[in-house]
Amino acid sequence: MELNQKEVIDKFNQLLTAYYKGKLSNFCEEFDTKNREGFYKKIQKSRNRMLKQKVSEATLDEFRKYIFFIEGKILEETCTFEEKKALQMFKSFL
């Protein structure tokens, strides 16, 4: 199911609250990027823009990627040892 802009930002914010206690800086530290400070400012700016105006499909795709990342982190915490092992094997293919 394809999420619209409001659904994407709402889901991102929900997951951010659930996994990172709402702290965008913690997400930015864990997400694999070299320029964390610049990345933090970019995400913060995009989040604010998404709440006020229409954003590009590329921005929505980025946030869908972030949602997938956070959902993966939550899955890692809640799965069994065997599932973690399978998940690690899956990650090695990516």
N, CA, C and O atoms as a GROMACS GRO file, in nm:
protein
  376
    1MET      N    1   0.084  -0.118   0.000
    1MET     CA    2   0.000   0.000   0.000
    1MET      C    3   0.088   0.125   0.000
    1MET      O    4   0.180   0.136   0.082
    2GLU      N    5   0.062   0.214  -0.089
    2GLU     CA    6   0.138   0.338  -0.102
    2GLU      C    7   0.082   0.442  -0.003
    2GLU      O    8  -0.038   0.467   0.000
    3LEU      N    9   0.171   0.500   0.075
    3LEU     CA   10   0.130   0.600   0.173
    3LEU      C   11   0.137   0.740   0.113
    3LEU      O   12   0.229   0.771   0.038
    4ASN      N   13   0.039   0.825   0.145
    4ASN     CA   14   0.045   0.963   0.099
    4ASN      C   15   0.134   1.044   0.193
    4ASN      O   16   0.186   0.991   0.291
    5GLN      N   17   0.152   1.170   0.162
    5GLN     CA   18   0.247   1.254   0.237
    5GLN      C   19   0.214   1.260   0.386
    5GLN      O   20   0.304   1.244   0.469
    6LYS      N   21   0.089   1.283   0.421
    6LYS     CA   22   0.053   1.292   0.562
    6LYS      C   23   0.076   1.159   0.633
    6LYS      O   24   0.124   1.156   0.746
    7GLU      N   25   0.041   1.050   0.568
    7GLU     CA   26   0.061   0.918   0.627
    7GLU      C   27   0.210   0.889   0.647
    7GLU      O   28   0.248   0.829   0.747
    8VAL      N   29   0.293   0.930   0.552
    8VAL     CA   30   0.437   0.906   0.561
    8VAL      C   31   0.495   0.981   0.680
    8VAL      O   32   0.568   0.923   0.761
    9ILE      N   33   0.464   1.110   0.693
    9ILE     CA   34   0.521   1.187   0.804
    9ILE      C   35   0.464   1.142   0.937
    9ILE      O   36   0.536   1.139   1.037
   10ASP      N   37   0.336   1.106   0.941
   10ASP     CA   38   0.277   1.056   1.065
   10ASP      C   39   0.343   0.925   1.108
   10ASP      O   40   0.373   0.906   1.226
   11LYS      N   41   0.364   0.836   1.013
   11LYS     CA   42   0.427   0.708   1.046
   11LYS      C   43   0.572   0.727   1.090
   11LYS      O   44   0.616   0.666   1.187
   12PHE      N   45   0.644   0.814   1.020
   12PHE     CA   46   0.782   0.841   1.059
   12PHE      C   47   0.786   0.896   1.202
   12PHE      O   48   0.866   0.851   1.284
   13ASN      N   49   0.700   0.992   1.232
   13ASN     CA   50   0.698   1.052   1.366
   13ASN      C   51   0.658   0.950   1.472
   13ASN      O   52   0.713   0.951   1.582
   14GLN      N   53   0.564   0.861   1.440
   14GLN     CA   54   0.524   0.757   1.535
   14GLN      C   55   0.641   0.664   1.566
   14GLN      O   56   0.668   0.634   1.682
   15LEU      N   57   0.708   0.619   1.461
   15LEU     CA   58   0.821   0.528   1.481
   15LEU      C   59   0.936   0.597   1.553
   15LEU      O   60   1.004   0.537   1.636
   16LEU      N   61   0.959   0.723   1.520
   16LEU     CA   62   1.063   0.801   1.587
   16LEU      C   63   1.034   0.809   1.736
   16LEU      O   64   1.124   0.795   1.819
   17THR      N   65   0.909   0.832   1.770
   17THR     CA   66   0.868   0.839   1.910
   17THR      C   67   0.881   0.702   1.978
   17THR      O   68   0.929   0.692   2.090
   18ALA      N   69   0.837   0.598   1.909
   18ALA     CA   70   0.839   0.464   1.968
   18ALA      C   71   0.981   0.412   1.989
   18ALA      O   72   1.010   0.353   2.094
   19TYR      N   73   1.069   0.432   1.892
   19TYR     CA   74   1.201   0.371   1.902
   19TYR      C   75   1.308   0.464   1.956
   19TYR      O   76   1.398   0.421   2.028
   20TYR      N   77   1.301   0.590   1.922
   20TYR     CA   78   1.405   0.686   1.962
   20TYR      C   79   1.354   0.788   2.063
   20TYR      O   80   1.418   0.891   2.085
   21LYS      N   81   1.241   0.761   2.124
   21LYS     CA   82   1.181   0.853   2.222
   21LYS      C   83   1.160   0.993   2.163
   21LYS      O   84   1.166   1.092   2.235
   22GLY      N   85   1.137   0.999   2.032
   22GLY     CA   86   1.112   1.125   1.965
   22GLY      C   87   1.234   1.208   1.933
   22GLY      O   88   1.222   1.320   1.883
   23LYS      N   89   1.352   1.156   1.962
   23LYS     CA   90   1.476   1.233   1.943
   23LYS      C   91   1.532   1.208   1.803
   23LYS      O   92   1.589   1.102   1.775
   24LEU      N   93   1.516   1.306   1.718
   24LEU     CA   94   1.564   1.298   1.581
   24LEU      C   95   1.715   1.282   1.577
   24LEU      O   96   1.768   1.216   1.488
   25SER      N   97   1.785   1.343   1.671
   25SER     CA   98   1.932   1.334   1.672
   25SER      C   99   1.978   1.190   1.693
   25SER      O  100   2.079   1.150   1.636
   26ASN      N  101   1.905   1.112   1.775
   26ASN     CA  102   1.942   0.972   1.796
   26ASN      C  103   1.925   0.891   1.668
   26ASN      O  104   2.008   0.805   1.636
   27PHE      N  105   1.817   0.919   1.595
   27PHE     CA  106   1.797   0.852   1.467
   27PHE      C  107   1.911   0.886   1.372
   27PHE      O  108   1.966   0.797   1.306
   28CYS      N  109   1.946   1.013   1.364
   28CYS     CA  110   2.051   1.059   1.272
   28CYS      C  111   2.186   0.997   1.306
   28CYS      O  112   2.266   0.970   1.217
   29GLU      N  113   2.212   0.976   1.434
   29GLU     CA  114   2.339   0.913   1.476
   29GLU      C  115   2.344   0.767   1.431
   29GLU      O  116   2.450   0.718   1.392
   30GLU      N  117   2.230   0.698   1.437
   30GLU     CA  118   2.229   0.556   1.402
   30GLU      C  119   2.220   0.532   1.253
   30GLU      O  120   2.273   0.432   1.204
   31PHE      N  121   2.155   0.622   1.182
   31PHE     CA  122   2.143   0.605   1.038
   31PHE      C  123   2.281   0.625   0.976
   31PHE      O  124   2.351   0.720   1.012
   32ASP      N  125   2.320   0.539   0.887
   32ASP     CA  126   2.456   0.539   0.833
   32ASP      C  127   2.479   0.658   0.740
   32ASP      O  128   2.438   0.656   0.624
   33THR      N  129   2.543   0.759   0.793
   33THR     CA  130   2.574   0.878   0.713
   33THR      C  131   2.704   0.939   0.763
   33THR      O  132   2.738   0.927   0.880
   34LYS      N  133   2.775   1.003   0.675
   34LYS     CA  134   2.903   1.063   0.712
   34LYS      C  135   2.887   1.203   0.771
   34LYS      O  136   2.961   1.240   0.861
   35ASN      N  137   2.792   1.279   0.720
   35ASN     CA  138   2.771   1.416   0.765
   35ASN      C  139   2.646   1.421   0.854
   35ASN      O  140   2.540   1.464   0.809
   36ARG      N  141   2.659   1.378   0.979
   36ARG     CA  142   2.543   1.366   1.067
   36ARG      C  143   2.477   1.500   1.098
   36ARG      O  144   2.354   1.509   1.102
   37GLU      N  145   2.556   1.603   1.118
   37GLU     CA  146   2.498   1.733   1.150
   37GLU      C  147   2.418   1.788   1.031
   37GLU      O  148   2.307   1.838   1.048
   38GLY      N  149   2.475   1.778   0.913
   38GLY     CA  150   2.404   1.821   0.792
   38GLY      C  151   2.281   1.735   0.766
   38GLY      O  152   2.178   1.786   0.722
   39PHE      N  153   2.294   1.605   0.792
   39PHE     CA  154   2.182   1.513   0.774
   39PHE      C  155   2.070   1.549   0.871
   39PHE      O  156   1.953   1.549   0.833
   40TYR      N  157   2.105   1.578   0.995
   40TYR     CA  158   2.005   1.617   1.096
   40TYR      C  159   1.928   1.741   1.049
   40TYR      O  160   1.805   1.744   1.057
   41LYS      N  161   2.000   1.842   1.002
   41LYS     CA  162   1.934   1.965   0.957
   41LYS      C  163   1.844   1.938   0.837
   41LYS      O  164   1.735   1.993   0.828
   42LYS      N  165   1.890   1.854   0.746
   42LYS     CA  166   1.811   1.820   0.627
   42LYS      C  167   1.681   1.750   0.667
   42LYS      O  168   1.574   1.784   0.617
   43ILE      N  169   1.691   1.652   0.756
   43ILE     CA  170   1.572   1.577   0.800
   43ILE      C  171   1.477   1.669   0.874
   43ILE      O  172   1.356   1.666   0.850
   44GLN      N  173   1.530   1.749   0.961
   44GLN     CA  174   1.447   1.842   1.038
   44GLN      C  175   1.372   1.937   0.944
   44GLN      O  176   1.252   1.960   0.961
   45LYS      N  177   1.442   1.991   0.848
   45LYS     CA  178   1.382   2.084   0.751
   45LYS      C  179   1.274   2.013   0.668
   45LYS      O  180   1.166   2.068   0.645
   46SER      N  181   1.304   1.892   0.624
   46SER     CA  182   1.208   1.815   0.544
   46SER      C  183   1.083   1.780   0.625
   46SER      O  184   0.971   1.787   0.573
   47ARG      N  185   1.102   1.743   0.750
   47ARG     CA  186   0.986   1.712   0.836
   47ARG      C  187   0.896   1.833   0.850
   47ARG      O  188   0.774   1.822   0.836
   48ASN      N  189   0.954   1.948   0.876
   48ASN     CA  190   0.876   2.070   0.893
   48ASN      C  191   0.804   2.106   0.763
   48ASN      O  192   0.688   2.148   0.766
   49ARG      N  193   0.873   2.090   0.650
   49ARG     CA  194   0.812   2.120   0.521
   49ARG      C  195   0.695   2.027   0.492
   49ARG      O  196   0.593   2.069   0.438
   50MET      N  197   0.711   1.899   0.527
   50MET     CA  198   0.606   1.801   0.501
   50MET      C  199   0.478   1.834   0.578
   50MET      O  200   0.368   1.802   0.533
   51LEU      N  201   0.492   1.897   0.694
   51LEU     CA  202   0.375   1.932   0.773
   51LEU      C  203   0.303   2.053   0.718
   51LEU      O  204   0.184   2.072   0.746
   52LYS      N  205   0.372   2.137   0.641
   52LYS     CA  206   0.315   2.264   0.598
   52LYS      C  207   0.283   2.271   0.449
   52LYS      O  208   0.192   2.344   0.409
   53GLN      N  209   0.356   2.197   0.367
   53GLN     CA  210   0.337   2.209   0.222
   53GLN      C  211   0.367   2.078   0.153
   53GLN      O  212   0.417   1.984   0.216
   54LYS      N  213   0.339   2.071   0.027
   54LYS     CA  214   0.364   1.951  -0.052
   54LYS      C  215   0.514   1.940  -0.081
   54LYS      O  216   0.581   2.039  -0.111
   55VAL      N  217   0.565   1.818  -0.071
   55VAL     CA  218   0.707   1.793  -0.099
   55VAL      C  219   0.719   1.699  -0.219
   55VAL      O  220   0.620   1.639  -0.262
   56SER      N  221   0.838   1.687  -0.271
   56SER     CA  222   0.861   1.604  -0.389
   56SER      C  223   0.849   1.455  -0.356
   56SER      O  224   0.856   1.414  -0.241
   57GLU      N  225   0.830   1.379  -0.460
   57GLU     CA  226   0.822   1.233  -0.445
   57GLU      C  227   0.956   1.178  -0.395
   57GLU      O  228   0.958   1.078  -0.323
   58ALA      N  229   1.066   1.241  -0.432
   58ALA     CA  230   1.198   1.197  -0.386
   58ALA      C  231   1.209   1.211  -0.233
   58ALA      O  232   1.265   1.124  -0.167
   59THR      N  233   1.156   1.319  -0.180
   59THR     CA  234   1.158   1.339  -0.034
   59THR      C  235   1.072   1.233   0.034
   59THR      O  236   1.112   1.178   0.138
   60LEU      N  237   0.956   1.204  -0.023
   60LEU     CA  238   0.870   1.099   0.033
   60LEU      C  239   0.941   0.964   0.029
   60LEU      O  240   0.931   0.887   0.124
   61ASP      N  241   1.010   0.936  -0.080
   61ASP     CA  242   1.085   0.810  -0.090
   61ASP      C  243   1.194   0.801   0.016
   61ASP      O  244   1.218   0.694   0.072
   62GLU      N  245   1.261   0.913   0.043
   62GLU     CA  246   1.363   0.914   0.149
   62GLU      C  247   1.299   0.878   0.283
   62GLU      O  248   1.354   0.797   0.358
   63PHE      N  249   1.186   0.937   0.313
   63PHE     CA  250   1.121   0.910   0.439
   63PHE      C  251   1.067   0.767   0.447
   63PHE      O  252   1.064   0.708   0.555
   64ARG      N  253   1.026   0.713   0.334
   64ARG     CA  254   0.986   0.572   0.331
   64ARG      C  255   1.106   0.483   0.364
   64ARG      O  256   1.092   0.381   0.432
   65LYS      N  257   1.224   0.523   0.317
   65LYS     CA  258   1.347   0.450   0.348
   65LYS      C  259   1.378   0.459   0.499
   65LYS      O  260   1.418   0.360   0.560
   66TYR      N  261   1.359   0.577   0.557
   66TYR     CA  262   1.383   0.594   0.700
   66TYR      C  263   1.285   0.511   0.782
   66TYR      O  264   1.321   0.453   0.884
   67ILE      N  265   1.159   0.506   0.736
   67ILE     CA  266   1.058   0.424   0.803
   67ILE      C  267   1.100   0.278   0.800
   67ILE      O  268   1.093   0.209   0.902
   68PHE      N  269   1.145   0.231   0.685
   68PHE     CA  270   1.191   0.093   0.671
   68PHE      C  271   1.307   0.065   0.765
   68PHE      O  272   1.313  -0.041   0.827
   69PHE      N  273   1.400   0.160   0.777
   69PHE     CA  274   1.515   0.146   0.866
   69PHE      C  275   1.471   0.132   1.012
   69PHE      O  276   1.518   0.043   1.083
   70ILE      N  277   1.380   0.218   1.056
   70ILE     CA  278   1.334   0.214   1.196
   70ILE      C  279   1.254   0.086   1.221
   70ILE      O  280   1.269   0.024   1.326
   71GLU      N  281   1.169   0.046   1.126
   71GLU     CA  282   1.094  -0.078   1.142
   71GLU      C  283   1.189  -0.196   1.154
   71GLU      O  284   1.163  -0.290   1.230
   72GLY      N  285   1.298  -0.194   1.080
   72GLY     CA  286   1.400  -0.298   1.091
   72GLY      C  287   1.464  -0.301   1.228
   72GLY      O  288   1.490  -0.409   1.283
   73LYS      N  289   1.491  -0.183   1.285
   73LYS     CA  290   1.548  -0.176   1.420
   73LYS      C  291   1.452  -0.235   1.522
   73LYS      O  292   1.493  -0.308   1.612
   74ILE      N  293   1.325  -0.201   1.509
   74ILE     CA  294   1.223  -0.254   1.601
   74ILE      C  295   1.213  -0.405   1.585
   74ILE      O  296   1.203  -0.477   1.685
   75LEU      N  297   1.216  -0.454   1.463
   75LEU     CA  298   1.210  -0.598   1.437
   75LEU      C  299   1.329  -0.670   1.500
   75LEU      O  300   1.313  -0.776   1.559
   76GLU      N  301   1.447  -0.611   1.487
   76GLU     CA  302   1.566  -0.672   1.545
   76GLU      C  303   1.553  -0.690   1.696
   76GLU      O  304   1.599  -0.789   1.751
   77GLU      N  305   1.491  -0.594   1.762
   77GLU     CA  306   1.476  -0.602   1.908
   77GLU      C  307   1.372  -0.705   1.951
   77GLU      O  308   1.382  -0.762   2.060
   78THR      N  309   1.273  -0.731   1.867
   78THR     CA  310   1.162  -0.816   1.909
   78THR      C  311   1.171  -0.958   1.857
   78THR      O  312   1.088  -1.041   1.895
   79CYS      N  313   1.267  -0.989   1.772
   79CYS     CA  314   1.270  -1.123   1.713
   79CYS      C  315   1.352  -1.220   1.797
   79CYS      O  316   1.431  -1.181   1.883
   80THR      N  317   1.333  -1.348   1.769
   80THR     CA  318   1.404  -1.454   1.839
   80THR      C  319   1.547  -1.464   1.786
   80THR      O  320   1.583  -1.398   1.688
   81PHE      N  321   1.627  -1.547   1.850
   81PHE     CA  322   1.765  -1.566   1.808
   81PHE      C  323   1.774  -1.618   1.665
   81PHE      O  324   1.855  -1.570   1.586
   82GLU      N  325   1.689  -1.716   1.632
   82GLU     CA  326   1.690  -1.773   1.497
   82GLU      C  327   1.650  -1.667   1.394
   82GLU      O  328   1.706  -1.662   1.284
   83GLU      N  329   1.552  -1.585   1.429
   83GLU     CA  330   1.509  -1.479   1.338
   83GLU      C  331   1.619  -1.375   1.320
   83GLU      O  332   1.639  -1.323   1.211
   84LYS      N  333   1.690  -1.344   1.429
   84LYS     CA  334   1.802  -1.249   1.418
   84LYS      C  335   1.910  -1.304   1.326
   84LYS      O  336   1.970  -1.230   1.248
   85LYS      N  337   1.935  -1.432   1.338
   85LYS     CA  338   2.036  -1.496   1.254
   85LYS      C  339   1.994  -1.488   1.106
   85LYS      O  340   2.076  -1.455   1.020
   86ALA      N  341   1.868  -1.516   1.078
   86ALA     CA  342   1.818  -1.508   0.940
   86ALA      C  343   1.822  -1.363   0.890
   86ALA      O  344   1.852  -1.339   0.774
   87LEU      N  345   1.792  -1.270   0.978
   87LEU     CA  346   1.795  -1.128   0.941
   87LEU      C  347   1.936  -1.084   0.907
   87LEU      O  348   1.956  -1.008   0.813
   88GLN      N  349   2.035  -1.131   0.982
   88GLN     CA  350   2.174  -1.100   0.953
   88GLN      C  351   2.216  -1.157   0.818
   88GLN      O  352   2.289  -1.092   0.742
   89MET      N  353   2.170  -1.278   0.787
   89MET     CA  354   2.200  -1.337   0.657
   89MET      C  355   2.136  -1.253   0.545
   89MET      O  356   2.199  -1.228   0.442
   90PHE      N  357   2.014  -1.209   0.567
   90PHE     CA  358   1.945  -1.126   0.469
   90PHE      C  359   2.021  -0.996   0.447
   90PHE      O  360   2.039  -0.953   0.334
   91LYS      N  361   2.065  -0.933   0.557
   91LYS     CA  362   2.140  -0.807   0.547
   91LYS      C  363   2.269  -0.825   0.469
   91LYS      O  364   2.313  -0.734   0.398
   92SER      N  365   2.331  -0.941   0.482
   92SER     CA  366   2.456  -0.965   0.412
   92SER      C  367   2.436  -0.967   0.260
   92SER      O  368   2.529  -0.936   0.185
   93PHE      N  369   2.317  -1.002   0.215
   93PHE     CA  370   2.287  -1.001   0.072
   93PHE      C  371   2.266  -0.859   0.020
   93PHE      O  372   2.286  -0.832  -0.098
   94LEU      N  373   2.226  -0.768   0.109
   94LEU     CA  374   2.202  -0.631   0.067
   94LEU      C  375   2.333  -0.559   0.059
   94LEU      O  376   2.337  -0.441   0.025
   0.00000   0.00000   0.00000
